[in-house]
Amino acid sequence: MFGMYVLSKRIHKIVVIIILMVIVVFLQYRIVKLERFSTKEVMYLPNEKMLRYFTAGLDTVIADLLWINCLLYVGSELKGDFQFEWLEKMLNAVVQLDPYFREAYRFGSVFLSSLRADSDSAIRLLHRGMYYRPETWDLPYEAGMIYLLNRANEPNSKKIAGIYLAMSASTGRAPQFIVDLAEKLNHEYDLIEIERDMWLKLADSEDQLLKDIAKRKLLLVEIKAVCKELNNRLESYKSAHNGQLPQRLEELGLAPEAITDPLGGKFFITRSGKVENTSILNELQDRYIRIIENGIKTYKEKFGVYPDSLEEMLNKHVLSFLPKQPYEDREWVYDPNTGTISWREKQS
């Protein structure tokens, strides 16, 4: 039995090697063809949603090879027709196989917006990247730049850019000039209204994933608007009652039905005197946990062990910042033996 197992493993490895050799030969053949003929005559890719069925479990490897082929295609178009007809399809194939391929999202969006002059496709690609890589600062930054540069003449372009730049700044990893620009645009515009308009447009997308994201984001925008109104009323209440907090949110003057969370969460007043919402905080908490988990994974791959503490990832420059627990009465709990992150209520 053991001999059969070893033989099976060797056969599997041989099959993998053969597949990779075929792919390399195929790409070399395609490069030669690209030099001799028009791209319209030779470029072909199967539907990106079906590609995964033909990759034998080597999704990320094939994605890397397709990305190289995509770069070669861009180079050939720069020297040739400058049409980039296949660019979007090739990029979609890459990220379908590897949805966490950060560089494909970022540089692919630059190719689409700058070379093909297709900012709509670039924004769709970046939205997909932001869904799978919410911890990255550069993807929302590129989206903001598209609205500041490629769509500068459109109404509300600066306002929409402000939302994306604020998203970039909120990761805690963005360079200072992005943080400064986001603050400037935030002070200049009411970004809740612009964020609502942005997600309303995205809700009409043909991509079901983006449509589902937009629907949830629209509900969160409405919840943010209620929080903003409640906090304004709370400040007035504290001024009128010598700094005291109300016992119930209804005392702030909004009808009970207006303080209902469509996502099932609840509004509440924190100990520090601010109105928060559990749906918004839970989404932030989940996002921050993913950022920390990615840091732990990267640390383990780099050093071969789990970090002794979360702070050690900062010391070793694996993370540039440690996300703060969004609930003021909770704290992170990290287990260095298993490399897992969770949370608990703060001890009184």
C-alpha positions in Angstrom: 0.0 0.0 0.0 2.8 2.4 0.9 4.5 1.7 -2.4 1.3 2.4 -4.3 0.9 5.7 -2.4 4.5 6.8 -3.2 3.9 5.9 -6.9 0.6 7.8 -6.9 2.4 10.9 -5.5 5.2 10.7 -8.0 2.7 10.3 -10.9 0.8 13.4 -9.6 4.0 15.4 -9.5 4.9 14.3 -13.0 1.5 15.3 -14.3 1.9 18.8 -12.7 5.3 19.2 -14.3 3.9 18.2 -17.7 1.1 20.7 -17.4 3.5 23.5 -16.5 5.8 22.6 -19.4 2.8 22.6 -21.8 1.8 26.1 -20.5 5.4 27.4 -20.9 5.6 26.1 -24.4 2.2 27.5 -25.2 3.2 31.0 -23.9 6.4 30.9 -25.9 4.5 30.0 -29.0 2.1 32.8 -28.3 4.9 35.3 -27.9 6.3 34.4 -31.3 2.8 34.7 -32.8 2.3 38.1 -31.2 5.4 39.3 -32.9 4.3 38.0 -36.3 0.6 38.7 -36.5 -2.1 41.0 -35.4 -3.4 40.3 -31.9 -6.9 40.1 -33.3 -5.9 37.0 -35.3 -4.3 35.0 -32.5 -5.6 36.1 -29.1 -8.1 33.7 -27.6 -9.0 32.9 -24.0 -11.8 30.7 -22.7 -14.5 32.2 -20.5 -12.7 33.2 -17.3 -15.4 31.5 -15.2 -14.6 28.2 -16.9 -10.8 28.5 -16.7 -10.7 27.1 -13.2 -12.0 23.7 -14.4 -8.9 23.3 -16.6 -6.1 24.3 -14.2 -5.8 21.0 -12.2 -5.7 22.9 -8.9 -2.9 25.1 -10.0 -5.0 28.3 -10.1 -2.4 30.7 -8.7 0.4 29.3 -10.9 -1.7 29.6 -14.0 -2.8 33.1 -12.9 0.9 34.1 -12.7 1.6 32.8 -16.1 -1.5 34.5 -17.6 -0.4 37.8 -15.9 3.0 37.5 -17.6 1.1 36.9 -20.9 -1.0 39.9 -20.2 2.1 42.1 -19.8 3.5 40.8 -23.0 0.2 41.5 -24.7 0.3 45.1 -23.4 3.8 45.5 -24.7 2.9 44.2 -28.1 -0.1 46.6 -28.3 2.1 49.5 -27.4 4.2 48.7 -30.4 1.3 47.7 -32.6 -2.4 48.6 -33.0 -2.8 50.3 -29.5 -6.3 48.8 -29.3 -6.0 46.6 -26.2 -9.1 44.8 -27.3 -8.4 41.7 -25.1 -7.0 43.5 -22.1 -10.1 43.4 -19.9 -10.8 39.7 -20.7 -7.2 38.7 -19.8 -7.3 40.6 -16.5 -10.6 39.1 -15.6 -9.2 35.6 -16.3 -6.2 36.4 -14.0 -8.2 37.5 -11.0 -10.8 34.8 -11.5 -8.1 32.3 -11.0 -6.4 34.3 -8.2 -8.8 36.7 -6.6 -6.1 38.0 -4.2 -3.7 39.0 -6.9 -3.1 42.6 -5.8 -0.7 43.7 -8.6 -3.2 42.5 -11.2 -5.9 44.7 -9.8 -3.7 47.7 -9.3 -1.6 47.7 -12.5 -4.5 46.2 -14.5 -6.6 49.2 -13.6 -3.8 51.6 -14.7 -3.6 49.8 -18.0 -7.4 50.0 -18.6 -7.8 53.6 -17.6 -4.6 55.0 -19.1 -3.9 52.9 -22.2 -7.4 51.7 -23.2 -9.1 54.8 -21.8 -11.7 52.6 -20.2 -12.2 53.9 -16.7 -15.5 52.0 -16.2 -13.7 48.6 -16.6 -10.9 49.9 -14.4 -13.3 50.8 -11.6 -15.0 47.4 -11.9 -11.7 45.7 -11.6 -10.7 47.8 -8.5 -14.1 47.2 -6.8 -13.5 43.4 -7.1 -10.0 43.9 -5.7 -11.2 45.9 -2.8 -13.7 43.2 -1.9 -11.0 40.5 -1.8 -8.1 42.7 -0.5 -9.8 45.2 1.9 -6.5 45.8 3.8 -4.7 47.4 0.8 -4.4 51.1 0.6 -3.4 51.3 -3.1 -6.6 49.9 -4.7 -9.0 52.6 -3.4 -6.2 55.1 -4.1 -6.1 54.1 -7.7 -9.9 54.4 -7.9 -9.7 57.9 -6.4 -7.0 58.9 -9.0 -9.2 57.7 -11.8 -11.9 60.2 -10.6 -9.5 63.0 -10.1 -7.7 62.5 -13.5 -9.6 60.4 -15.9 -13.1 61.7 -14.9 -12.1 65.2 -13.8 -14.8 66.8 -16.0 -17.7 64.7 -14.6 -20.0 66.1 -11.9 -19.0 65.2 -8.3 -15.8 63.6 -9.5 -13.8 65.2 -6.6 -16.4 64.1 -4.1 -16.3 60.5 -5.2 -12.5 60.6 -5.3 -12.7 61.8 -1.7 -14.6 58.6 -0.7 -12.0 56.4 -2.2 -9.1 58.3 -0.7 -10.8 58.1 2.7 -11.1 54.4 2.2 -7.4 54.3 1.4 -6.5 56.4 4.5 -8.7 54.3 6.8 -6.5 51.2 6.2 -3.8 53.0 8.2 -1.2 52.1 5.6 -1.6 54.9 3.1 1.2 57.5 2.7 0.7 60.8 4.5 -0.1 62.8 1.3 -3.1 60.5 0.7 -4.3 61.0 4.3 -3.9 64.8 3.9 -5.8 64.8 0.5 -8.6 62.7 1.9 -9.0 65.0 4.9 -9.1 68.0 2.6 -11.9 66.5 0.4 -13.8 65.3 3.4 -14.0 68.8 4.8 -15.0 70.2 1.5 -17.9 67.8 0.7 -20.7 65.8 2.4 -19.4 62.4 1.5 -22.4 60.3 2.8 -24.5 61.6 0.0 -21.8 61.0 -2.6 -21.2 57.5 -1.2 -24.9 56.7 -1.6 -24.8 57.8 -5.2 -21.7 55.7 -5.9 -23.2 52.5 -4.6 -26.6 53.2 -6.3 -24.8 53.2 -9.7 -22.9 50.0 -8.8 -26.1 48.3 -7.8 -27.1 48.3 -11.5 -23.9 46.3 -12.4 -24.4 43.1 -14.4 -21.8 41.4 -12.1 -23.9 39.7 -9.4 -21.0 39.9 -6.9 -20.7 43.7 -7.2 -24.5 44.1 -7.2 -24.7 42.2 -3.9 -21.9 44.2 -2.4 -23.6 47.5 -3.5 -26.9 46.5 -1.9 -25.3 45.9 1.5 -23.2 49.0 1.2 -26.3 51.1 0.5 -27.9 49.8 3.7 -24.7 50.7 5.6 -24.8 54.2 4.1 -28.3 54.7 5.5 -27.2 53.4 8.9 -24.3 55.9 8.8 -26.7 58.7 8.0 -28.8 57.8 11.0 -25.7 57.7 13.2 -24.7 61.1 12.0 -28.1 62.6 12.8 -28.3 60.9 16.2 -24.8 62.2 17.1 -25.8 65.7 16.1 -28.9 65.5 18.3 -26.8 63.9 21.1 -24.5 66.9 21.2 -27.5 69.2 21.5 -28.9 67.1 24.3 -25.7 67.1 26.3 -25.5 70.9 25.9 -29.0 71.3 27.2 -28.5 68.8 30.1 -25.1 69.7 31.5 -23.3 67.0 29.7 -25.6 64.1 30.8 -26.4 61.3 28.4 -30.0 60.2 27.7 -31.2 56.9 29.0 -32.9 56.0 25.7 -32.1 57.0 22.1 -35.8 58.0 21.6 -35.1 60.9 23.9 -33.1 62.5 21.1 -36.4 63.1 19.2 -36.2 60.6 16.3 -39.2 58.3 15.8 -38.5 54.7 16.9 -38.9 53.4 13.3 -36.2 55.8 12.2 -33.7 54.1 14.6 -34.2 50.6 13.1 -31.2 48.8 11.6 -32.3 46.9 8.3 -29.3 44.6 8.8 -30.4 43.4 12.2 -28.0 45.4 14.3 -28.7 48.1 16.9 -27.8 51.6 17.7 -26.4 52.4 21.1 -24.6 55.1 23.1 -21.0 54.3 24.1 -19.5 55.1 27.5 -17.6 57.9 26.0 -20.9 59.5 24.7 -21.1 58.7 21.0 -23.8 56.9 19.0 -22.6 53.8 17.3 -24.1 50.9 15.4 -23.3 47.2 15.7 -23.6 46.5 11.9 -21.0 49.1 11.1 -18.7 48.1 14.0 -19.1 44.4 13.1 -18.1 45.0 9.5 -15.0 47.0 10.7 -14.2 44.3 13.2 -14.3 41.6 10.5 -12.2 43.7 8.2 -9.5 44.3 10.9 -9.4 40.6 11.8 -8.7 39.8 8.2 -5.9 42.4 8.2 -4.3 40.9 11.3 -4.8 37.3 10.1 -3.0 38.2 6.8 -0.2 39.6 8.9 0.1 36.5 11.0 0.1 34.3 7.8 2.8 36.5 6.2 4.9 36.4 9.4 4.7 32.6 9.6 5.7 32.3 5.9 8.7 34.6 6.4 10.0 33.5 9.8 8.6 29.9 10.1 6.9 30.6 13.4 3.9 32.5 14.7 4.7 35.9 16.2 4.9 36.0 20.0 2.6 39.0 20.1 0.7 41.2 17.7 3.1 44.0 18.3 6.0 41.9 17.1 4.5 42.1 13.6 5.0 45.8 13.8 8.6 45.4 15.1 9.5 43.1 12.2 7.7 45.4 9.7 5.2 42.7 8.7 2.4 45.2 9.5 2.7 48.9 9.2 -0.1 49.4 11.7 -2.1 47.3 14.1 -5.9 47.9 13.7 -7.6 49.1 16.8 -10.6 47.2 18.0 -13.6 49.3 16.8 -15.7 48.6 19.9 -14.3 50.7 22.7 -15.3 48.1 25.3 -13.5 45.2 23.5 -9.9 44.1 23.1 -8.0 41.7 20.8 -7.0 38.3 22.1 -4.1 36.6 20.3 -2.9 33.0 20.8 0.8 32.7 19.8 0.6 28.9 19.9 -2.1 28.6 17.2 -1.7 32.0 15.5 -5.4 32.8 16.0 -7.0 36.2 16.7 -10.3 36.8 18.5 -11.7 39.4 20.9 -13.2 39.7 24.4 -14.9 42.2 26.5 -12.5 44.5 28.4 -12.1 43.7 32.0 -13.5 46.4 34.3 
